[in-house]
Amino acid sequence: MPVNHLRARLNANEPTIGTHILSAWPTLVELIGDAGNYDYVEFTAEYAPFTMYDLDNLGRAFELKNLSGMIKIEQTQYTHQAMRAIGSGFQSVLFADLRSVADAEACIAAVRAETPNSGGRLGVGMRRDVGTVLRGGSPEYVQACQDVVIAVMIEKRECVEDLENILSVKGIDMVQFGASDYSMSIGVVGQRGNADVKAAERKTIELALKKGLNPRVELADIKDATPYLEMGVKHFCIGWDVRILHSWWRASGEGMAAMLADANKGGARTTISAPVKTAGTY
């Protein structure tokens, strides 16, 4: 079975760096691997279109570049998407939308093999993770399921209110606070810097550390890492492919437009906008 590099890092109490992709193009995984310094790639499937074939191809790219793959999935897909992603070669799962202890227990069950000791729900499958027909139902398969890294999003009001019990569920490895969802759930939509939102984030990080779990923080800009490092966080997932592209296109487009305007003796370029639809046109 392939080495779970993220699990190995956590077991050694070492820091980790990941990055996000919403595109299912496996060449992006190869480029991330060639860039160096990354331990895993999160495919943020909660927001992205993909097929089962895409998961298999991403799994191949992870193995090619010695990276672990993480998949982020929404609540209604816990069992199905976790099973298929693990079968394709993903070695960690980020579960969104937790609200209760029962939800946390469902996350654990979704990635563990169904043995008397694990309490999981995964049976034997003919998928990539076991060589399709080579190691299905083997002790190595059961151990690989046990090694899958389980990360959970703390982003709902009910979850924060019962955080002590939820983070006491055995099997959780990584914990991430979601400021956007949490601000929405407490009625301060879009106010990520709201005092109550920041207090809930600090509570999540401090309680995770107290319980020996691994708090993870997402960053669009690594300049924002300092306060989290000071809190003891050492697991970061930085950048999204779509944000990186949008930022480059916007900044470079504005810069090129300014250069052209200057070269054209200050003449402004005409702004291009989408055509306006009128009656009878499509």
C-alpha positions in Angstrom: 0.0 0.0 0.0 1.3 3.5 -0.7 2.9 5.4 2.2 0.5 7.9 3.8 2.9 10.9 4.1 0.5 13.1 6.0 -0.1 10.4 8.6 3.7 9.9 8.9 4.2 13.6 9.5 1.4 13.8 12.2 2.8 10.7 13.9 6.2 12.3 14.1 4.7 15.5 15.4 6.1 17.4 12.5 4.5 20.5 10.8 2.7 20.1 7.5 2.0 22.3 4.5 -0.8 21.7 2.0 -2.5 23.6 -0.8 -6.0 23.5 -2.4 -7.2 22.8 -5.9 -10.7 22.9 -7.2 -9.6 21.8 -10.7 -9.5 18.0 -11.2 -6.7 18.3 -13.7 -4.0 16.0 -12.4 -1.2 18.0 -14.0 -1.7 20.6 -11.3 -0.8 18.0 -8.7 2.3 17.2 -10.6 3.2 20.9 -10.7 2.7 21.2 -6.9 4.8 18.2 -6.4 7.6 19.6 -8.6 7.4 22.9 -6.6 8.5 21.0 -3.5 7.7 21.8 0.2 4.2 20.4 0.1 3.1 17.4 2.0 -0.4 17.0 0.6 -2.9 18.5 -1.8 -6.5 19.1 -0.8 -9.1 18.6 -3.6 -11.9 20.8 -2.4 -14.6 18.6 -3.9 -17.3 20.3 -1.9 -17.2 23.2 -4.4 -16.0 21.5 -7.6 -17.4 19.4 -10.4 -15.7 16.0 -10.8 -16.2 12.4 -11.9 -15.1 9.1 -10.4 -12.5 8.9 -13.2 -11.1 12.3 -11.9 -10.6 10.8 -8.5 -8.6 7.9 -9.9 -6.4 10.2 -12.0 -5.8 12.5 -9.0 -4.8 9.4 -7.0 -2.3 8.4 -9.6 -0.8 11.9 -9.6 -0.5 11.9 -5.8 1.4 8.6 -5.9 3.6 9.8 -8.7 4.8 12.9 -6.8 4.9 11.3 -3.3 2.1 13.5 -2.0 -0.9 12.6 0.1 -4.3 13.6 -1.2 -7.1 15.1 1.0 -10.7 15.5 -0.2 -13.1 17.9 1.3 -16.7 16.7 1.3 -20.1 18.0 2.5 -22.3 16.3 5.0 -24.8 14.5 2.7 -21.9 12.7 0.9 -19.8 11.5 3.9 -20.1 7.8 3.3 -20.2 7.6 -0.5 -17.5 10.2 -1.4 -15.2 9.2 1.4 -15.3 5.5 0.3 -14.7 6.4 -3.4 -12.0 8.9 -2.7 -10.1 6.4 -0.4 -10.5 3.8 -3.1 -9.0 6.1 -5.6 -5.9 6.8 -3.5 -6.8 9.7 -1.2 -5.3 9.3 2.2 -7.2 11.9 4.2 -10.7 13.3 4.3 -11.8 16.8 5.5 -15.4 16.6 6.6 -17.5 19.8 6.5 -20.7 20.8 8.3 -20.3 19.0 11.6 -23.0 19.9 14.2 -23.0 17.1 16.7 -21.1 14.2 18.3 -23.2 11.9 16.1 -21.8 13.7 13.0 -18.2 13.3 14.3 -18.8 9.6 14.8 -20.2 9.3 11.3 -17.0 10.8 10.0 -14.9 8.2 11.7 -17.0 5.4 10.6 -16.9 6.6 7.0 -13.2 5.9 6.6 -12.4 3.0 8.8 -12.7 -0.7 7.8 -15.6 -2.6 9.3 -13.8 -4.7 11.9 -14.7 -5.4 15.5 -12.0 -3.0 16.8 -12.4 -0.1 14.4 -16.1 0.5 14.4 -15.9 1.5 10.7 -18.3 1.0 7.8 -15.9 0.3 4.9 -16.0 -3.2 3.5 -13.8 -4.8 0.8 -13.6 -3.1 -2.6 -11.9 -3.7 -5.9 -10.5 -0.2 -6.3 -7.1 1.5 -6.9 -6.1 1.6 -3.3 -5.8 -2.2 -3.1 -4.4 -2.8 -6.6 -8.0 -3.6 -7.7 -7.5 -7.4 -7.4 -4.3 -7.7 -5.4 -4.8 -6.7 -1.8 -8.6 -6.4 -1.2 -9.6 -7.5 2.2 -6.0 -7.8 3.4 -4.5 -6.8 6.7 -2.7 -4.0 4.8 -6.0 -2.7 3.6 -7.4 -2.6 7.1 -4.3 -0.7 8.3 -4.5 1.8 5.5 -8.1 2.6 6.4 -6.9 3.0 10.0 -4.2 5.4 8.9 -6.5 7.7 6.9 -6.2 11.2 8.4 -9.5 12.5 9.5 -9.9 16.3 9.5 -13.1 18.1 10.6 -14.5 21.6 10.0 -15.6 23.5 13.0 -17.9 26.0 11.4 -21.5 25.8 12.8 -22.9 27.4 15.9 -24.1 24.0 17.3 -20.6 22.5 16.8 -18.9 25.3 18.7 -21.4 25.1 21.5 -20.7 21.4 22.0 -17.0 21.5 21.0 -15.7 19.8 24.1 -17.7 16.6 23.4 -17.2 16.7 19.7 -13.4 17.0 19.9 -13.4 14.1 22.5 -14.6 11.7 19.8 -11.7 9.2 19.3 -10.3 9.2 15.8 -10.2 12.9 14.9 -6.7 14.0 13.8 -7.0 17.6 12.4 -9.4 20.4 13.3 -10.1 23.5 11.2 -12.2 26.5 12.1 -14.4 27.9 9.3 -15.0 31.6 9.9 -17.2 32.3 7.0 -19.7 29.6 7.8 -19.6 30.3 11.5 -20.3 34.0 11.0 -23.3 33.1 8.9 -24.6 30.6 11.5 -24.5 33.2 14.3 -26.1 36.0 12.2 -23.1 38.2 11.4 -22.7 37.2 7.7 -19.4 38.1 6.2 -17.9 39.4 9.4 -14.9 37.1 9.7 -13.2 39.6 12.0 -16.2 39.9 14.4 -15.2 39.5 18.0 -17.4 36.5 18.6 -16.1 34.8 15.5 -12.5 35.4 16.5 -13.2 34.1 20.0 -14.7 30.9 18.6 -11.6 30.4 16.4 -9.3 30.8 19.4 -11.4 28.5 21.4 -11.3 25.9 18.7 -7.5 26.1 18.3 -6.8 26.1 22.1 -9.1 23.2 22.8 -7.7 21.2 19.9 -4.2 21.6 21.2 -5.3 20.8 24.8 -6.7 17.5 23.5 -3.6 16.6 21.5 -5.2 17.2 18.2 -3.7 19.1 15.2 -5.4 22.5 14.4 -5.0 23.4 10.8 -5.4 26.9 9.3 -6.2 28.0 5.7 -4.4 31.0 4.4 -4.7 33.0 1.2 -1.5 34.9 2.2 1.3 33.5 4.3 1.9 36.9 5.8 -1.2 36.2 7.9 0.5 33.1 9.6 2.2 34.8 12.5 -0.6 35.0 15.0 -1.5 31.4 14.4 2.2 30.3 14.8 2.2 32.2 18.1 -0.9 30.2 19.2 1.0 27.0 18.5 -0.5 26.1 15.1 1.9 24.2 12.8 -0.4 22.9 10.1 -1.3 25.2 7.2 -3.1 24.8 3.9 -2.1 27.8 1.7 -3.7 29.1 -1.5 -6.4 27.9 -3.9 -5.8 27.4 -7.6 -8.8 29.6 -8.5 -7.8 32.5 -6.1 -4.2 32.4 -7.4 -5.4 32.6 -11.1 -8.0 35.3 -10.4 -5.5 37.5 -8.4 -2.9 37.2 -11.2 -5.4 37.9 -14.0 -6.8 41.0 -12.2 -3.4 42.4 -11.1 -1.7 41.7 -14.4 -4.6 42.9 -16.5 -4.8 46.2 -14.5 -1.0 46.6 -14.8 -1.0 46.0 -18.6 -3.9 48.3 -19.1 -2.1 51.1 -17.2 1.0 50.6 -19.3 -1.0 50.8 -22.5 -2.8 53.9 -21.3 0.6 55.5 -20.5 2.0 54.5 -23.9 -1.1 55.9 -25.5 -0.4 59.3 -23.9 -2.9 58.8 -21.1 -5.8 57.7 -23.3 -8.1 55.4 -21.4 -9.0 52.0 -22.8 -12.7 51.3 -23.3 -14.1 48.9 -20.7 -15.4 45.7 -22.3 -18.6 44.5 -20.8 -20.9 41.6 -21.5 -23.5 42.2 -24.2 -26.9 43.3 -23.0 -29.7 40.8 -23.9 -32.8 42.3 -25.5 -36.2 40.8 -26.2 -35.9 38.2 -28.9 -32.2 37.5 -28.4 -30.5 34.6 -26.7 
